[in-house]
Amino acid sequence: MKIIVTGSAGFIGYSLSKSLLSRGEVVIGIDNHNNYYDPKIKDSRIQQLAKYSKYHHHHLDLCDKNSLENVFRAHKPSKVVNLAAQAGVRYSMENPMAYINSNIVGFTNILENCRNYKISHLVYASTSSVYGANTKMPFSEHDSVSHPLSVYAASKISNELLAHSYSYLFKISTTGLRFFTVYGPWGRPDMALFKFTKNILQNKPIDVFNNGKHTRDFTYIDDIVEGIIKAIDNPAKINPNWDSKKPDPASSLAPWRVYNIGNNKPVQLMEYISALEFSLGKKAKINYLPLQKGDIPDTFANVDNLNLDFDFKPSTSVTEGIANFVEWYKSYYQK
């Protein structure tokens, strides 16, 4: 099977590509290698993927409509996984157009190519940030996501709505995956775990927002990848029981679904930091700060649908996941 994976130089895209290649799939990777964070780690990820003969890499931006179409025309994939996006809640307040271009224009170009090249299934990344002002816990796909708190979240809701339109109009099977705080080896240097680890090792203070009172459904990368592969192998179908008088936000009269992928075990941020301190064998110096604009104080994933449809739910504990990350971090940065 030929699968296009966009964002293949990114954290989740790299990890997924490696797993797909390991099971014998042909992976066509697309990434623009932007400098939102240090591109050296992106280059290192691609060097790892290049060891596989069935990996083909294309350095391009999803907004480059012609170049993107050339990739579809040349490789004729059967499925697409769109993980390319401008990430980061806080950065979306500084540079909102980056999110409009990458997450909306770029995603629409993906949808158009899926339509024109008869792609059997599109799987794409959404985010727990779509739940926005919702405080009903745990977050369920059956709840409304009409009150985003950041441009990033709004762009991801737009992805879900655009995907639904294409599923309805052109019968393209589309599956959106709402990821909850992904962490682990080969992760993003702009995220808290990287920053905390670096500063603790250098005896520098760490910035902890909301005075440490965040609760997050931290989800280990291997669990995320397994969930994506389950979705790839099980294309979204029409819900025959969907009721237009009581429309279910999680399914549709079109072949469209959205799923949470979270650990279903929210952890206090300070407990997360304690696990990191234990793995590093060092205490953190903490600089407590107020809640930042656009941040959701707490996240908690309901994964009943994931379990029901795919017989899967994430299971890696924060203690195990952070220990794996620290081992990788030391081997990568302290060579």
N, C-alpha and C positions, 0 to 999 in steps of 0.2 A: 504494500500500500504506500502511495506517495502522499505525504502530508506537508503542507506549508505551515511552518511555525514562525509567526512574526514576533519580533522581540527576542530572537534566539540568542543574542549576546547578553540579555538581561538575566536577572536572578532566576525567575520561574521558567522563562523560555529556555535557558541553558539546561536547567535541571530536567525539564520535560523532554527536550531534544535528546539528551543523553539516554534517558530511559527508553524512548521510542527506538533509537538506534540500537540499543542493547537487545531489543526484541526483534530486530531485523527489518524495521520499517525504513523506507527512504524518506529522509527529512530535508526539505528545502527551507533553509533558514533565511530570514530577512531581518535586518536591523540597520538603523541609521547611525549607530555608534555615537550618539550625542554626548555632550559633556556635562549633563545634569549632575553626574557624579564622576569620579576619576575613571576615565575610559580604559586605564591599564587593566583593571579587573575584567572588563568586557573583552579586551584582546586575549587575556589569559583563558577566559571561558571558550572563546572561539578556537584557540589553539588546542584545547582539549577535544572539542567536537571534530576538528579537522583530522583527528586520528582515525576517524571512521570513514570508510570508503563510500558509504551511502549518504554522507552529509554533503550538501551543496549550499554554499553561502552566497548571499547577495547583499551588498552594502548599498542600501537605498532607503529613502524616506517614503512612508505610505502616502504622503501628499503628492509624490511624484507619480501621477496617474499613468503616464505612458510606460515608465520603467516597471511599475508594478504589473501592468497588464502584460508586458513582455515576459515576466517571470511565469505568470499563469499560462500564457500561450506556449512557452517553451517546455514546461514541466508537466502540464495537464494533471494536477493533483486531484485526488478524490475527496480529500477533506482538508479543512483549514482550521488552525487554532490561532486566534488573534490575541497575543499577549503584549504586543507593542502598544505603549501608551506613555503619555507624560504623567508620571506619578507624583505624589506628594500633595497633601492637603495645604500645607503652609505656603509652598511655592506658588500655588494657584492664586493666591492673593497678590503676589508680586508680578506674575506674568500670565494673566488669564488667557491671552491669545495662544500661548503654547498649547494649552489644553483644548481650545477650540480647533486648532489646526490638526494636532496629532490624534486627539480622541474622538473628534466628530468628523472632520473632513477626511482624515486618514481612514477611519472606520467605514465611512460611506464608500470610499474607493474599494475597500475590501468587499463590502456587500455587493457592489456593482460587478466585481469580478466573479464573485460566487454565483451571481445570477447569470452572467454571460457565459461562464465556463461550466455550468451545470454541476456545481459542487454539491455533493450529497449531504454534507453536514458541516456547519460552522459552529465551533466552540469558541467562546470569547470570555475574556476576563472582565468581571464587574468587581464590586467591592462592598465591604460592610458599611462603607461611608454613605451608601445610598439611603440607609435608614435614618440619617439626619436627626431631626428633632424628635423622632420617635423614642419614647422611654419605656415602652412595653417590652418586658424581657421574658424569655429570650426572643431575639429578633426572628421573625418568621417570614418566609416568602409569601405567605398569605396576607401579610400586612401591607398597608399603603406605604409607598416611598415617594410621596409628593412634596416633602419638605426638606430638601437638601440644605446643608449648612456651609457648603463650599462649592466653588466652580468645578473642582475635581469631581465631587459627588454628582453634581448636575450633569457633567459630561458623561459620566458612566450610566446615569439614568437614561440619558439620550441614546446611548448605545443599546440599551434594552428595548427602548421604544422603536428605534430604527430597525433593529433585528426583527421585532414583532411585525412591523409593516412589511418587510421583505418576506417573512415567513408566510404571512397572509396572502400577499399579492402574487408571489412567485413560487410558493410551496417549498421554500428552502428550509430544511430542518436547522434550527438554531438553538443553542444551549448557552445560557449565560451563567457564569459561576461567580458568586459573591465571596471573594476571599476575605478571611479574617486574619489580620496581623501576621503575615507570613515571616518566618525567621529560619535560620539554619546556615550551614556551610555554603559558601559562594554567594552570600547575600549582598544586599545593597549597602554601601558605605555611608549613605545619607541617613540610614535608619538608626534608631536609638541603640540597638544592641551593639552595633559597630562602634558608635561614638562612646558608649559606656565602657566597652572593653578597652578601646584605645586609651581613654583618659585614666581609667583605673590603673592600667599597666604603667602609665607615665606619671602617676601620682598627681593627676590633675582632677579638679572637681567635675562632677557630671551635673548637667541641668535636668531637673526633674519637674515637669509641669503639673499643674493642678495640685501642687504641694504633695505629690505622690499618691493622690487619691483616685487615680485612674484604675479601672478594671478592664482587662483586655482578654479576649479569647485567642491567645497566642497559638498559632497553628504551624506545626513543623513542616518544612519543605517536602519531605518524603510523603507525608499525608496529602499535601496539596497535589503533588504529581500523581499519586494513585487516584485521587478523585478526578483529576482531569482525564486520565486514561479511561476510567470507568465511563465518563461522559462521552469521550470520543467513540467508544465501542458500543454505545447505546444511544443512537440518535433520538432527538426529541420527537415526540408523536403528538398528534391531536388528542386532546382530552375529550372523549366521547360524552362525558357527563358535564361538560362546561355549560354553565347557565348564563346567558346574556342578561338575565334579569338580576342575577347575583354574581357578577363576574369575579372569578378567582384571579388575583394578581399573579399567582405562581404558574398558571397554565393557560391554555387558550383553545379556541376553535381552530387555531393554526398550529403547525408543528413547531411549537416554541415552548421552552421551559426555562426557568431560572432556579438555581439551587444555591443554598449556603454551603460553603466548605469551611467549617470552623471546628475547633477542638471540643466544643460543647462543654468546656470546663473553664470558665473565666477565672483569671488569676489576678490578684492585686499587683500593681506595678512594683510595689516594694518587695513583694515575695519573689517576683521575677528578678529584681536586682539582687536579692539575697542568694538566689540560685547561681547568679553570675559570680558574685563574690566568692561563693564556695568553690566553684570550678576554677577560678583564678587564684584562689588562696590569698586574696587581698580584699581589704575593706574599701568601700567607695567613700570619697568625700563628696557630700551632696549639697547642691545649690538649689533650694526649693523655690519654684516660680509659680505664678498663677496660671490658670487655664488659658490656653491660647485660642484666639478666634478661629472658628472653623472646626476645632477639635470636638469629637464626641467623647464625653467623659467615660462611658462604659460601653462595652460590646459583649454580646453573648449570643452565639449561634444556635438556633434550633436546626438540627440536622435530620429530622424525622423523614423528610422527603428523600434526602440523599440515601439514607439507610433503607427506606422502603423500595426505591427504584433501582438502586445499585448494590444493595446489600453491603454497604460500606459506611463507616464513620471513622474519622481520625482518632488516633489512640496514643500518640507519642506524648509523654509527659514533658512539662517544661524542664524538669531536672535533667532528663535524658537528652532532650533537644539542645539545651544550652551547653551541656558537657560536650556533645558532638561538635557544636559550633566552636567552642574554645579550643578544642583539639585541632580543628581545621585552621582556625585563625592563627594559632601559634606556628603551625607548619607552613602557612602561606606567607605571613608577614615577618617571621623571625627566622628565616632561612640563614 
